[in-house]
Amino acid sequence: MRRILLSCGCVFFGLLAVGAATPKKKPLVKKTTVARKRVAAKKAAPVASRRPVRRRTSTQAAIVPVAVRATASDSVAQWLDVPGSMENPAALIPFFEQLYRLEKGETNEILRVFQYGDSHTAADEWSGTVRYLAQARFGDGGNGFSHAGRPWLGYRRLDLKSWNTNGWYSDGLVGRDGDGLYGLAGVSMSTERAGEMVNLQTEAARAEFHYLRQPDGGRVELSDNGLVVDVIDTNGEGMPMIHKLTLSPGSHLLTARTLDRGKPVRLHGWVTENQRGVTWEMMGINGAQASIGLKWVDAGLAPVYQDHAPGLIVLAYGTNEARNKDWTFESYRDMFIALLDKYRRLAPAASILVIGPPDHQWRTRVGWASVEKIDVILEAQRAACKARGAAFWDIRDRMGGKGAMRQWVYAGMAQGDYVHFTGPGYRLLGAALYKELMGQFSTFARVRRETMEPKTAVFSAPDSNGQTNTNP
């Protein structure tokens, strides 16, 4: 049995206990009456309804027999141990060239990777695994872009800690359409209250604060490790702005606090980086479909892309589209081509990798069945990539093909909703993606050395005839 072992850091979450005030006592007669009614209702209810409901967390797997789990684990390991499944890897040559120079020490820069996607990306177990492995080999470039505070309850990054006070409103989430000026990752935080804060704790050598300048905008105070370093006035013509911070390398607690009451402030996020290396920047949104990117205004993204240019853009969508009856092959293909064109305009030098949706299933009257429309979404994405010269990776095929999600659930690598993966499952997918990229990168590096790098000639001493032999 093949075993795949991946060492990743553990993330621990605390629970905040909130005490409730003791309610005022009611007269004894009323309290007894209410108590009797509750007891009578409890007795009348079916036994099953009185049992506590056990809810699985995002890291818990379905409960299956040990033998079934062992067999399923073998199947998952076998499926993942098949390299070379990426289509059109030549589209990644510009990114591989930058990666090659970085590894050889020919450049002292930050090589950025943006991964956009849905909840699979937003979990950061998947993208965080690739980040961990890439930085271990090519250098830790830092966190890159991260949201201001926590724009939704489940938001997290495995490589940093962020939080905020309660007076903020998140713009750009699914179902919250607005003006499209949401910043690099498509989500912003807004308030008109004074004293509201967003905080970021991480290690970095330099930082940027991203915000929206808007008419009658309020002031924001920036502090580093408790010391005020700048006050920013966000009043002006509506456009995204970047404020650079000079940091000493090490641990930092960055805080942005609003100063004015009744004046709007909209924040996009932070960029925290080191001196050189790779970043793998998570930009997933729960429930997102690929078309969400077309709602983001190009004029609002262009200045940020120019200042924070990526070497690789990863687009990982399709799970939510597969359950959307409105999409056809033609409409989805055309939309995805428009999306690829958008990122080509924003980052003409970047490589683009599209990752198709993983297998997932839904419950029917006769049991779990594969979502058939994934076939349509996969083929539409594949056609769009072929039309625009992007690389494509069919993650469903890598995880075992259509219907494979059942084995992932049995193996403890996917959750009981047959849609999302557990923490170990996401880490396996991240390791598989990294292995696939490094396999293609190794081929690129070998060909580059054989065709582009000069060969050193070795000269021998003259022979008996006075001739000198040259051996390459």
C-alpha atoms as one frame of an Amber mdcrd trajectory, in Angstrom:
protein
   0.000   0.000   0.000   1.414   3.330  -1.027   1.482   5.967   1.654   1.557
   9.667   1.069   2.954  11.601   3.997   2.737  15.328   4.127   3.976  17.362
   7.071   2.109  20.584   7.582   1.731  22.933  10.469  -1.271  22.664  12.726
  -3.656  25.508  13.202  -5.374  25.890  16.499  -8.566  27.823  17.046  -9.921
  29.059  20.361 -13.536  29.531  21.301 -14.818  32.792  22.732 -17.359  32.217
  25.477 -20.041  34.858  25.716 -21.984  35.066  28.919 -25.619  36.022  28.903
 -27.292  38.136  31.552 -29.481  36.268  34.029 -33.122  36.793  33.041 -35.553
  38.286  35.525 -37.444  35.620  37.488 -41.094  35.114  36.629 -43.832  34.264
  39.157 -43.701  30.669  40.364 -47.086  29.746  38.878 -46.132  30.899  35.367
 -42.753  29.231  35.558 -44.353  25.939  36.618 -46.904  26.166  33.811 -44.187
  26.759  31.216 -42.135  23.906  32.626 -45.098  21.526  32.449 -45.733  22.461
  28.826 -42.115  21.793  27.930 -42.157  18.386  29.611 -45.422  17.461  27.870
 -44.045  18.533  24.478 -40.867  16.550  25.058 -42.838  13.419  25.919 -45.047
  13.836  22.870 -42.085  14.255  20.500 -40.648  11.193  18.715 -37.543   9.721
  20.308 -35.396  10.427  17.224 -36.173  14.141  17.330 -34.949  14.378  20.932
 -31.526  13.016  20.127 -28.740  15.586  19.823 -27.610  16.256  16.264 -23.942
  15.544  15.661 -22.463  18.016  13.209 -19.161  17.354  11.524 -16.602  20.103
  11.480 -14.618  20.964   8.343 -11.890  18.530   9.378 -14.070  15.526  10.261
 -14.714  12.636   7.910 -17.620  10.237   7.594 -17.640   7.228   9.916 -16.966
   4.015   7.962 -15.641   0.534   8.847 -11.874   0.204   9.211 -11.538  -2.274
   6.333 -13.519  -0.045   3.981 -11.384   2.955   4.928  -8.162   1.027   4.323
  -9.276  -0.102   0.846 -10.421   3.414  -0.045  -7.129   4.890   1.176  -5.212
   2.536  -1.106  -7.337   3.646  -4.065  -6.794   7.347  -3.316  -3.040   6.846
  -2.959  -2.881   4.968  -6.257  -4.830   7.647  -8.142  -2.663  10.469  -6.830
   0.575   8.673  -7.711   0.123   9.253 -11.455   2.095  12.307 -12.694   1.998
  13.993 -16.071  -1.709  14.809 -16.290  -1.395  18.534 -16.997  -2.585  19.721
 -20.408  -0.627  22.351 -22.373   2.151  22.753 -19.755   4.089  24.850 -22.279
   1.831  27.743 -21.257   3.722  27.774 -17.940   7.158  28.406 -19.519   7.251
  32.134 -18.560   6.536  31.195 -14.940   9.041  28.341 -15.004  11.729  30.681
 -16.369  11.223  33.020 -13.410  11.239  30.055 -11.048  14.460  28.762 -12.608
  16.248  32.098 -12.226  15.031  32.407  -8.647  16.335  28.964  -7.707  19.694
  29.639  -9.398  20.076  32.907  -7.466  20.059  34.973 -10.639  17.282  37.212
  -9.296  16.571  38.660  -5.874  12.875  39.269  -6.279   9.447  38.097  -5.169
   7.739  35.638  -7.528   4.006  35.930  -6.867   1.258  33.376  -7.488  -2.424
  34.368  -7.249  -4.895  31.524  -6.716  -8.519  32.556  -7.289 -11.325  30.115
  -6.605 -14.315  29.000  -4.565 -14.544  27.383  -1.119 -11.942  24.735  -2.024
  -9.418  27.552  -2.374 -10.835  29.635   0.479 -10.147  26.832   2.979  -6.407
  27.547   2.408  -5.498  23.954   3.230  -4.992  23.278  -0.471  -3.316  26.551
  -1.460  -1.495  26.655   1.880   0.106  23.268   1.215   1.463  24.371  -2.152
   2.684  27.591  -0.505   4.501  25.654   2.203   6.208  23.290  -0.239   7.119
  25.960  -2.805   8.580  28.287  -0.189  10.596  25.467   1.341  12.368  24.963
  -1.993  12.458  28.392  -3.625  12.465  30.727  -0.625   9.814  32.250   1.623
   8.566  35.362  -0.127   6.038  36.046   2.617   2.250  36.085   2.803   1.591
  38.329  -0.162  -1.934  39.732  -0.268  -4.413  39.004   2.521  -7.828  40.447
   3.300  -8.353  43.245   5.782  -9.576  41.566   8.971 -11.956  38.627   8.534
 -14.474  39.524   5.795 -16.478  36.364   6.537 -16.677  34.173   9.621 -14.725
  31.223   8.244 -11.955  33.248   6.592  -8.453  32.164   7.497  -4.907  32.004
   6.255  -2.630  29.296   7.608   0.434  31.558   7.490  -0.913  34.585   9.389
  -3.553  35.758  11.865  -6.112  38.476  11.115  -9.152  39.837  12.956 -11.288
  42.962  13.250 -13.824  44.782  15.420 -17.544  44.300  14.785 -18.444  47.516
  12.957 -17.384  46.460   9.460 -19.468  45.378   6.456 -18.065  43.028   3.812
 -18.589  43.972   0.160 -18.118  41.638  -2.803 -19.177  38.339  -1.271 -21.586
  36.108  -3.191 -24.973  37.836  -3.241 -23.490  41.234  -2.335 -23.015  42.901
  -5.690 -21.943  46.518  -5.723 -19.629  48.841  -7.634 -16.939  46.217  -8.315
 -14.169  48.203  -6.579 -13.248  45.451  -4.149  -9.497  45.252  -4.528  -7.137
  42.486  -5.589  -9.115  39.584  -4.079 -12.638  40.817  -4.824 -13.717  41.554
  -1.219 -13.535  44.772   0.789 -14.424  45.914   4.315 -16.411  49.133   4.870
 -17.490  51.256   7.841 -18.545  54.785   8.748 -17.777  54.453  12.450 -14.790
  55.824  14.315 -12.556  53.510  16.303 -13.100  50.412  14.138  -9.976  48.308
  13.614  -8.543  45.565  11.431  -5.457  43.705  12.619  -2.816  41.522  11.015
  -0.150  39.521  12.842   2.681  37.967  10.846   6.385  38.065  10.085   7.513
  40.302   7.225  10.220  42.643   6.003   7.915  45.026   4.156   4.206  45.774
   3.957   1.564  47.552   1.904  -1.828  48.818   3.008  -4.513  48.682   0.257
  -7.603  50.887   0.469 -10.118  52.781  -1.659  -9.910  56.541  -1.967 -13.435
  57.932  -2.207 -15.252  61.282  -1.891 -15.539  62.458   1.736 -13.581  59.396
   2.887 -12.395  59.223   6.469  -8.929  59.024   7.976  -7.191  55.791   8.977
  -4.429  55.482  11.560  -1.790  52.805  10.930   0.288  51.333  13.726   3.005
  48.699  13.925   3.433  46.763  17.175   1.397  49.395  18.991   3.270  52.430
  17.660   1.504  54.843  15.275   3.444  55.087  12.017   1.067  56.909   9.626
  -2.316  58.582   9.255  -3.963  58.182   5.827  -6.680  60.449   4.456  -8.918
  58.379   2.146 -10.803  61.421   0.801 -10.517  61.925  -2.960 -11.558  60.660
  -6.356 -12.637  57.006  -6.257  -9.685  54.745  -7.043  -7.662  52.019  -5.281
  -4.581  53.169  -3.429  -1.465  51.514  -2.000   0.377  52.861   1.016   3.814
  51.308   1.550   5.209  50.656   5.016   8.880  50.270   5.908   9.361  47.427
   8.375  12.298  45.822  10.085  12.394  42.045   9.409  10.621  40.112  12.133
   7.253  39.780  13.842   4.690  42.546  13.368   1.206  43.392  14.587  -0.238
  45.793  12.023  -3.403  47.714  12.908  -5.589  50.078  10.878  -8.030  52.176
  12.966 -10.659  54.604  11.650 -10.617  58.095  13.145 -13.716  59.890  11.826
 -17.365  59.325  12.623 -19.852  59.392   9.740 -17.208  59.275   7.011 -16.875
  56.152   4.838 -13.735  54.038   4.851 -13.250  51.025   2.576 -10.282  48.719
   3.008  -9.020  46.074   0.587  -6.264  44.374   2.534  -2.557  44.056   3.253
   0.500  42.849   1.392   3.284  41.487   3.602   6.446  40.147   2.003  10.037
  39.202   2.699  13.099  40.135   0.642  12.948  37.307  -1.906  11.241  34.009
  -2.671   7.797  32.748  -3.677   4.345  33.733  -2.493   1.197  31.668  -3.040
  -1.638  34.076  -2.368  -5.071  32.666  -1.524  -7.967  34.618  -3.065 -10.887
  32.231  -2.760 -14.469  33.227  -1.936 -17.008  30.780  -0.543 -19.753  29.971
  -3.040 -18.026  31.804  -5.896 -18.410  30.980  -9.573 -15.792  31.951 -12.147
 -18.037  34.715 -13.485 -17.575  36.662 -10.246 -14.241  37.883 -11.581 -15.953
  39.663 -14.475 -17.784  41.864 -11.931 -14.516  43.351 -10.687 -13.760  46.643
 -12.466 -10.575  46.515 -14.553  -9.745  50.123 -13.715  -9.793  49.221 -10.039
  -7.500  46.230 -10.492  -4.999  47.553 -13.058  -2.971  49.785 -10.688  -2.679
  46.978  -8.148  -1.608  44.452 -10.789   1.051  46.843 -12.064   2.505  47.263
  -8.587   1.965  43.657  -7.487   2.457  41.742 -10.745   2.067  37.942 -10.538
   4.145  35.366 -12.362   1.319  32.820 -12.282  -2.467  33.120 -11.996  -4.367
  29.999 -10.907  -8.127  29.827 -11.542  -9.884  27.027  -9.637 -13.649  27.183
 -10.181 -16.464  24.913 -11.295 -18.028  23.257  -8.248 -20.797  25.843  -7.859
 -21.311  26.190 -11.612 -22.003  22.453 -11.859 -25.142  22.992  -9.774 -26.240
  26.074 -11.704 -28.862  25.137 -14.322 -28.320  28.375 -16.246 -24.920  27.417
 -17.663 -24.602  25.608 -20.985 -21.381  24.458 -22.632 -21.408  27.440 -25.001
 -22.307  30.107 -22.440 -19.773  28.862 -19.895 -17.004  28.512 -22.485 -17.582
  32.058 -23.741 -17.699  33.438 -20.193 -14.471  31.663 -19.290 -12.743  32.946
 -22.432 -13.762  36.473 -21.390 -12.320  35.810 -17.927  -9.003  34.601 -19.364
  -8.901  37.683 -21.597  -9.424  39.867 -18.533  -6.416  38.424 -16.727  -4.337
  38.625 -19.905  -5.034  42.373 -19.975  -4.200  42.784 -16.298  -1.041  40.630
 -16.340   0.180  40.104 -19.916   3.459  38.517 -18.762   1.875  36.034 -16.348
   1.218  32.360 -17.013  -2.315  31.072 -16.370  -3.219  27.661 -14.966  -6.862
  26.564 -14.838  -7.800  23.785 -12.414 -11.072  22.039 -13.171 -13.616  21.205
 -10.462 -13.088  18.082  -8.343 -15.604  15.278  -8.376 -18.584  15.723  -6.082
 -21.908  14.028  -5.600 -25.401  14.808  -4.400 -27.996  12.761  -2.621 -30.821
  11.262  -4.701 -33.736   8.980  -3.794 -31.581   5.940  -4.448 -28.384   7.229
  -2.832 -25.395   9.370  -3.793 -24.837  10.097  -7.487 -22.257  12.099  -9.428
 -23.192  15.603 -10.536 -23.399  15.096 -14.286 -22.892  18.743 -15.201 -19.282
  18.617 -14.057 -18.625  16.988 -17.451 -19.977  20.102 -19.178 -17.990  22.508
 -17.007 -14.755  20.552 -17.494 -15.085  20.463 -21.273 -16.005  24.147 -21.426
 -12.954  25.095 -19.338 -10.746  22.843 -21.443 -12.029  24.480 -24.649 -11.468
  27.978 -23.236  -7.902  27.110 -22.229  -7.181  25.742 -25.683  -8.570  28.896
 -27.278  -6.467  31.219 -25.097  -3.305  29.196 -24.522  -3.683  28.462 -20.810
  -2.554  25.317 -19.009  -5.285  23.012 -17.725  -5.274  20.443 -14.927  -8.220
  18.085 -14.565  -8.233  17.531 -10.815 -11.239  15.203 -11.044  -9.277  12.858
 -13.264  -6.304  12.998 -10.861  -8.464  12.148  -7.844  -9.799   9.027  -9.599
 -12.327  10.227 -12.167 -16.087  10.433 -12.135 -17.564   8.936  -8.972 -14.243
   8.937  -7.090 -15.542  11.210  -4.338 -17.160   8.197  -2.660 -13.734   6.614
  -2.091 -12.349   9.926  -0.791 -15.180  10.085   1.740 -14.575   6.485   2.795
 -10.838   7.164   3.095 -11.493  10.073   5.467 -10.176  12.566   2.917 -13.542
  14.188   2.113 -16.469  15.318   4.204 -19.850  13.647   4.422 -21.435  16.295
   2.177 -19.552  14.644  -0.756 -18.474  18.126  -1.892 -15.722  19.418   0.376
 -12.572  17.690   1.517 -11.195  17.272   5.008  -7.949  18.955   6.046  -5.854
  15.871   5.157  -7.704  15.578   1.836  -6.979  19.172   0.853  -3.356  18.698
   1.828  -3.150  15.632  -0.428  -4.530  17.673  -3.332  -2.042  20.448  -2.596
   0.830  17.966  -2.576  -0.430  16.452  -5.853  -0.583  19.881  -7.509   2.914
  20.744  -6.311   4.236  17.385  -7.551   2.642  17.956 -10.944   4.106  21.465
 -11.227   7.565  20.334 -10.156   7.462  17.448 -12.624   6.760  19.873 -15.455
   9.339  22.308 -14.070  12.013  19.582 -14.013  11.350  18.864 -17.697  11.620
  22.584 -18.486  14.872  22.939 -16.521  16.453  19.928 -18.249  15.539  21.158
 -21.736  16.719  24.657 -20.871  20.103  23.403 -19.728  20.528  21.234 -22.816
  19.539  23.896 -25.346  20.362  27.301 -23.862  23.271  27.006 -21.466  26.753
  26.936 -23.065  28.746  23.746 -22.752  32.209  23.974 -21.254  34.896  22.587
 -23.537  37.586  20.341 -22.007  40.968  20.487 -23.784  43.420  17.581 -23.753
  47.159  17.603 -24.303  48.509  17.236 -27.916  48.788  13.658 -29.163  51.785
  12.073 -30.843  50.902  13.766 -34.144  50.788  17.192 -32.539  46.986  17.373
 -32.748  44.902  18.706 -29.847  41.619  16.924 -29.111  38.670  18.869 -27.796
  35.982  17.011 -25.870  32.782  18.781 -25.002
